[in-house]
Amino acid sequence: MVKVMGISASPKVHGNTEKLLDSFLKGAESAGAETEKVKLKDLKYRSCQGCNRCHLSGVCVLNDDLTPLLEKIMTDVDILVLASPIYSMTITAEMKAFIDRTQYLWARKFVKKNLVFTKEHMKNHKGIFISTAGQEMKTVFEAAYPVIKAFFNDSGFEYFTNITAEGMDRYSGIERRPDILKEAEDAGEKAVLDLLKT
Ligand SMILES: Cc1cc2nc3c(=O)[nH]c(=O)nc-3n(C[C@H](O)[C@H](O)[C@H](O)COP(=O)(O)O)c2cc1C
C-alpha cells in the first residue's frame, strides 16, 4: 500500500492551499493509496535554535510535536506533499520552521556522512509541492522552489512536481479554478500509479 502524507502549512483552515492539497489526496486515494493530512497550525513546535549539536550527534535536541512527525516521514511515507500558500513572496513561517527543523538530516548527510539515499530509495519516494498565491504572477513561487528542493534532497524524496495556482485575489478563491483542482487530483492519481510501476 502506497502511503501519502500531505503537510498543510497555511494558518487558515480549509483555505485555497488546503483545498488543492485535498484534491491531490483524493486523486491518490482513488489510485488505492492510504492518505494522511497533517496541519502544522495544530502542532506545537519550535524552530531550529541553531545550536549545531546535531552536527555531532545527528539528532535534534528539541523534542516536540515535530519529533514523531519527522520520524514518520523518514520511515513510513512514500509520497510527501508539502502545501504552503505564498506569504511575503515565499512559504509560510509554519513551513519554514518545519523545514529548518530538518537541519539534523543535513548534518547526517553532509557533516557526519552517515545518511545516504540510494537511487532505489529516491525512485520510491516522491515529493510534491503545492502552493497558491494572491498575485497573478507566474514568478511568485520562485523563491519557494529552492527551499522545497533542498528539503526534499535532505529527506530523500525525489522532487516530482509542483502544483501551483496564482491569481487567487482575482479569482476570489481556488473554487473558481476547477481546472487546477482537477490538475491536482490527476497528479495525485499519477504519482501513486507511477510509484506502483517502479
Ligand atoms: C500574510 C500574507 C502574506 C501574503 N503574501 C503574498 C505575496 O507575497 N504574494 C502573493 O501573491 N500573495 C500573497 N498572499 C496571498 C496568499 O498567498 C493567497 O491568498 C493564498 O491563496 C492563501 O492561501 P490559503 O487560503 O491556503 O491560506 C499573502 C497573504 C497573507 C495572509
The ligand as an ORCA input file, in Angstrom:
! r2SCAN-3c Opt
* xyz 0 1
  C       0.475     37.471      5.407
  C       0.171     37.218      3.962
  C       1.145     37.465      3.020
  C       0.884     37.227      1.664
  N       1.872     37.491      0.756
  C       1.626     37.261     -0.550
  C       2.649     37.523     -1.519
  O       3.744     37.947     -1.207
  N       2.356     37.298     -2.825
  C       1.125     36.823     -3.224
  O       0.925     36.621     -4.419
  N       0.148     36.568     -2.326
  C       0.368     36.762     -1.001
  N      -0.621     36.492     -0.084
  C      -1.914     35.925     -0.554
  C      -1.979     34.402     -0.371
  O      -0.839     33.757     -0.926
  C      -3.211     33.814     -1.067
  O      -4.370     34.447     -0.628
  C      -3.291     32.317     -0.838
  O      -4.174     31.729     -1.774
  C      -3.759     32.000      0.579
  O      -3.805     30.606      0.744
  P      -4.660     29.921      1.914
  O      -6.118     30.264      1.649
  O      -4.361     28.488      1.769
  O      -4.167     30.478      3.207
  C      -0.393     36.738      1.254
  C      -1.373     36.508      2.236
  C      -1.110     36.731      3.568
  C      -2.190     36.468      4.597
*
